[in-house]
Amino acid sequence: MSIDPYIELRNVSFAYGERPILKNVNLSIPRGKLVAIMGGSGSGKTTLLRLISGQYRARKGEVIVDGRNVGDMSAKELFEHRRRMGLLFQFGALFTDLTVFENVAFPIREHTRLPDAMIRDLVTLKLNAVGLRGTQSLMPAELSGGMSRRVALARAIALDPALMLYDEPFTGLDPISLGVIAHLIKKLNDALGTTAIMVTHDVHTSLDIVDHVYFVSNGEIVAEGTPDEVRASPSPWVHQFVYGEADGPVHFAYPAKSRLEDDLGLGQGGAHA
């Protein structure tokens, strides 16, 4: 995964206050590849997206995108960095008071000075790419969940981004809509030559479309590989996650101090002689 990397994280650590979220994370994503980041809730997956987009700055280490350290970017440079990105939010996040057309046109109007006729052609082209050309005048409330997610995808690719970030793109979709969205993500990524990162819990759908997978647990990369390598992995952690097993190294309960430790003011490690 180190050939012509478009994104590199080098010994990246991040914390919310005193609570560590990521610990010395290293990963490399080649240009033009679709990569999934998987792990349990609260493992630090979405935080990785926020570091790559520049919403957060790493406490330690470097976040390199297209050869530049995101942590060193000025406000103007961050704006240009985000202009080259597309983001598909977990539930689409369409503007409820704008039509489908205006939702897709929004980033084009925000970042360019193109004439209305060209914007109209671009929006029609993007909606056609997701199979929704006839929905231009509809409001988001008139769309099904799957249609809404496809409109959000059309908006995300409106400016042909070099980098796409998908934050749980399959959440809340029925099986048919999920399959349609997954097919579109793969098809559009290949057509645009976009580098893409997908944070997801949907293991089996994702393994059918991505090029590589990173697994995150407790803020660390615990495993990685191609979809075939992941399916055949001897790692108990990977096997439990991929096959959704209740018993294994991934614990359901959040670690907590015992009542005795609370009473004595001891740390998680307990008393020492």
C-alpha positions as CSV (number, residue, x, y, z in Angstrom):
1,M,0.0,0.0,0.0
2,S,3.0,2.4,-0.2
3,I,3.1,2.9,-4.0
4,D,2.5,6.6,-4.9
5,P,0.6,7.4,-1.6
6,Y,-2.0,10.1,-1.8
7,I,-2.6,10.0,1.9
8,E,-0.1,9.1,4.7
9,L,-0.5,9.2,8.4
10,R,2.9,9.1,10.2
11,N,2.8,8.3,13.9
12,V,-0.4,10.2,14.4
13,S,-1.8,10.7,17.9
14,F,-4.9,12.6,18.9
15,A,-6.9,13.1,22.1
16,Y,-10.1,14.9,23.2
17,G,-8.7,16.7,26.3
18,E,-7.0,14.0,28.3
19,R,-8.9,11.1,26.6
20,P,-6.7,9.5,24.0
21,I,-8.4,8.6,20.7
22,L,-5.6,7.7,18.3
23,K,-2.2,6.4,19.3
24,N,0.7,6.4,16.9
25,V,-1.4,5.5,13.8
26,N,0.5,4.8,10.5
27,L,-1.3,4.2,7.3
28,S,-0.8,4.8,3.6
29,I,-3.5,5.1,0.9
30,P,-2.4,5.0,-2.8
31,R,-3.7,7.5,-5.3
32,G,-6.9,6.3,-7.0
33,K,-7.7,3.5,-4.5
34,L,-10.8,3.0,-2.4
35,V,-9.9,2.0,1.2
36,A,-12.2,1.1,4.1
37,I,-11.5,1.9,7.7
38,M,-13.4,-0.5,10.0
39,G,-13.7,-0.9,13.7
40,G,-16.0,-0.8,16.7
41,S,-17.9,2.3,17.7
42,G,-15.7,4.9,19.4
43,S,-12.5,3.3,18.0
44,G,-11.4,6.5,16.3
45,K,-12.5,5.9,12.7
46,T,-14.4,9.2,12.1
47,T,-11.6,11.1,13.9
48,L,-9.3,9.9,11.2
49,L,-11.6,11.5,8.6
50,R,-11.6,14.8,10.5
51,L,-7.8,14.8,10.7
52,I,-7.5,14.2,7.0
53,S,-10.1,17.0,6.2
54,G,-8.3,19.4,8.5
55,Q,-11.2,19.8,11.0
56,Y,-8.8,18.6,13.7
57,R,-5.0,18.8,13.9
58,A,-3.0,15.9,15.2
59,R,-1.5,16.3,18.6
60,K,1.5,14.3,17.4
61,G,2.7,13.1,14.0
62,E,1.9,14.2,10.4
63,V,-1.2,13.9,8.2
64,I,0.1,14.1,4.6
65,V,-2.4,14.6,1.8
66,D,-1.1,14.9,-1.8
67,G,2.4,15.7,-0.4
68,R,1.3,18.4,2.0
69,N,1.0,18.3,5.8
70,V,-2.6,19.2,6.7
71,G,-1.5,20.3,10.2
72,D,0.7,23.1,8.7
73,M,-2.0,24.5,6.4
74,S,-3.2,28.1,6.8
75,A,-7.0,28.8,6.8
76,K,-6.8,29.7,3.1
77,E,-4.9,26.5,2.3
78,L,-7.4,24.5,4.3
79,F,-10.2,26.0,2.2
80,E,-8.5,25.0,-1.0
81,H,-7.8,21.5,0.4
82,R,-11.4,21.0,1.2
83,R,-12.5,22.4,-2.2
84,R,-10.7,19.3,-3.7
85,M,-12.6,17.0,-1.4
86,G,-16.1,15.4,-1.5
87,L,-17.8,14.2,1.6
88,L,-20.8,11.9,1.8
89,F,-22.3,12.2,5.3
90,Q,-23.9,9.3,7.2
91,F,-27.5,10.3,6.5
92,G,-26.9,12.4,3.4
93,A,-27.4,15.8,5.2
94,L,-29.3,17.4,2.3
95,F,-30.5,21.0,2.8
96,T,-34.2,20.4,3.5
97,D,-35.4,23.7,2.2
98,L,-33.6,23.4,-1.2
99,T,-34.7,21.3,-4.2
100,V,-32.7,18.4,-5.4
101,F,-31.3,20.6,-8.1
102,E,-30.2,23.3,-5.7
103,N,-28.7,20.8,-3.3
104,V,-26.4,19.4,-6.0
105,A,-25.7,22.9,-7.4
106,F,-24.7,24.3,-4.0
107,P,-21.0,23.3,-4.0
108,I,-20.7,24.5,-7.6
109,R,-22.2,27.9,-6.8
110,E,-20.1,28.1,-3.6
111,H,-16.7,27.3,-5.2
112,T,-17.0,28.5,-8.8
113,R,-18.3,31.4,-10.9
114,L,-19.7,29.3,-13.7
115,P,-22.8,30.6,-15.6
116,D,-26.2,29.2,-14.7
117,A,-26.4,27.3,-18.0
118,M,-23.2,25.4,-17.3
119,I,-24.3,24.8,-13.7
120,R,-27.6,23.3,-15.0
121,D,-25.7,21.0,-17.3
122,L,-23.3,19.9,-14.6
123,V,-26.1,19.2,-12.1
124,T,-28.0,17.2,-14.8
125,L,-24.9,15.2,-15.5
126,K,-24.3,14.4,-11.9
127,L,-27.9,13.4,-11.2
128,N,-27.8,11.3,-14.3
129,A,-24.7,9.5,-13.0
130,V,-26.7,8.4,-9.9
131,G,-29.8,7.5,-11.9
132,L,-31.9,10.5,-10.6
133,R,-32.0,13.0,-13.5
134,G,-35.8,13.3,-13.2
135,T,-35.8,14.4,-9.5
136,Q,-34.4,17.9,-10.0
137,S,-37.5,19.8,-8.8
138,L,-38.3,17.5,-5.9
139,M,-37.7,18.4,-2.2
140,P,-35.7,16.2,0.1
141,A,-38.9,15.3,2.0
142,E,-40.3,13.7,-1.2
143,L,-37.3,11.3,-1.6
144,S,-36.9,7.8,-0.2
145,G,-33.9,7.1,2.0
146,G,-32.0,5.5,-0.9
147,M,-32.8,8.3,-3.3
148,S,-31.7,10.9,-0.7
149,R,-28.4,9.2,-0.3
150,R,-27.9,9.1,-4.1
151,V,-28.6,12.9,-4.3
152,A,-26.1,13.4,-1.6
153,L,-23.6,11.4,-3.6
154,A,-24.3,13.5,-6.7
155,R,-23.6,16.6,-4.6
156,A,-20.4,15.1,-3.2
157,I,-19.0,14.5,-6.7
158,A,-20.3,17.8,-8.1
159,L,-16.8,19.2,-8.5
160,D,-15.0,15.9,-9.5
161,P,-13.1,15.7,-6.2
162,A,-9.6,14.3,-6.0
163,L,-10.4,12.9,-2.6
164,M,-13.7,11.4,-1.4
165,L,-14.6,10.7,2.3
166,Y,-17.5,8.4,3.1
167,D,-18.7,8.4,6.7
168,E,-20.9,5.4,7.2
169,P,-22.6,5.7,3.7
170,F,-24.7,2.5,4.1
171,T,-26.4,3.4,7.5
172,G,-30.2,3.0,7.5
173,L,-30.5,1.7,3.9
174,D,-32.6,-1.3,2.9
175,P,-30.7,-4.1,1.2
176,I,-31.6,-3.0,-2.4
177,S,-30.7,0.7,-1.8
178,L,-27.5,-0.4,0.0
179,G,-26.5,-2.5,-3.0
180,V,-27.2,0.4,-5.4
181,I,-25.2,2.9,-3.3
182,A,-22.3,0.5,-3.0
183,H,-22.3,-0.1,-6.8
184,L,-22.4,3.6,-7.5
185,I,-19.5,4.4,-5.1
186,K,-17.3,1.8,-6.8
187,K,-18.4,2.8,-10.3
188,L,-17.9,6.5,-9.7
189,N,-14.6,6.1,-7.9
190,D,-13.2,4.1,-10.8
191,A,-14.6,6.6,-13.4
192,L,-13.2,9.7,-11.7
193,G,-9.9,8.1,-10.5
194,T,-10.7,9.4,-7.0
195,T,-8.8,8.5,-3.9
196,A,-11.4,7.5,-1.4
197,I,-11.7,6.5,2.3
198,M,-14.8,4.8,3.6
199,V,-15.5,4.6,7.3
200,T,-18.1,1.8,7.7
201,H,-19.5,-1.0,9.8
202,D,-20.9,-2.9,6.8
203,V,-18.2,-5.4,6.5
204,H,-19.5,-7.7,3.7
205,T,-20.7,-5.0,1.3
206,S,-17.5,-3.1,1.8
207,L,-15.3,-6.1,1.1
208,D,-17.0,-6.5,-2.3
209,I,-16.0,-3.0,-3.5
210,V,-12.8,-1.7,-1.7
211,D,-9.2,-2.3,-2.6
212,H,-7.8,-2.4,1.0
213,V,-9.0,-2.4,4.6
214,Y,-7.6,-1.0,7.8
215,F,-9.0,-2.2,11.2
216,V,-8.9,0.2,14.1
217,S,-9.3,-0.8,17.7
218,N,-8.7,1.4,20.8
219,G,-7.1,4.1,18.6
220,E,-4.6,1.8,16.9
221,I,-4.3,0.0,13.6
222,V,-4.6,-3.7,14.6
223,A,-4.8,-5.3,11.2
224,E,-4.9,-4.5,7.5
225,G,-5.1,-6.2,4.1
226,T,-6.9,-6.8,0.8
227,P,-10.5,-8.1,1.0
228,D,-9.3,-11.6,0.3
229,E,-6.6,-11.4,3.0
230,V,-9.2,-10.1,5.5
231,R,-11.6,-12.9,4.8
232,A,-8.8,-15.5,5.3
233,S,-7.1,-13.7,8.2
234,P,-6.1,-16.0,11.1
235,S,-6.4,-13.1,13.5
236,P,-9.1,-13.7,16.1
237,W,-9.9,-10.0,16.3
238,V,-10.4,-9.7,12.5
239,H,-12.4,-13.0,12.4
240,Q,-14.7,-11.8,15.2
241,F,-15.3,-8.4,13.5
242,V,-15.8,-9.8,10.0
243,Y,-18.2,-12.5,11.1
244,G,-20.0,-10.6,13.8
245,E,-19.3,-13.0,16.6
246,A,-20.3,-12.1,20.2
247,D,-17.3,-13.9,21.8
248,G,-13.7,-13.0,21.1
249,P,-11.0,-10.4,21.8
250,V,-13.4,-7.4,21.1
251,H,-15.2,-6.7,24.4
252,F,-18.7,-5.4,24.7
253,A,-18.4,-3.8,28.1
254,Y,-16.6,-0.4,28.5
255,P,-13.7,-0.8,30.9
256,A,-14.4,0.6,34.3
257,K,-12.7,0.7,37.7
258,S,-14.2,-1.5,40.4
259,R,-16.1,0.0,43.3
260,L,-13.1,-0.8,45.6
261,E,-10.8,1.0,43.3
262,D,-13.1,4.0,43.3
263,D,-13.3,4.0,47.1
264,L,-9.5,3.8,47.4
265,G,-8.8,6.3,44.6
266,L,-6.8,3.8,42.6
267,G,-6.2,3.8,38.9
268,Q,-7.4,1.2,36.3
269,G,-4.4,-1.0,37.0
270,G,-5.4,-1.7,40.6
271,A,-3.3,-1.8,43.7
272,H,0.4,-2.7,43.8
273,A,2.3,-3.9,46.8
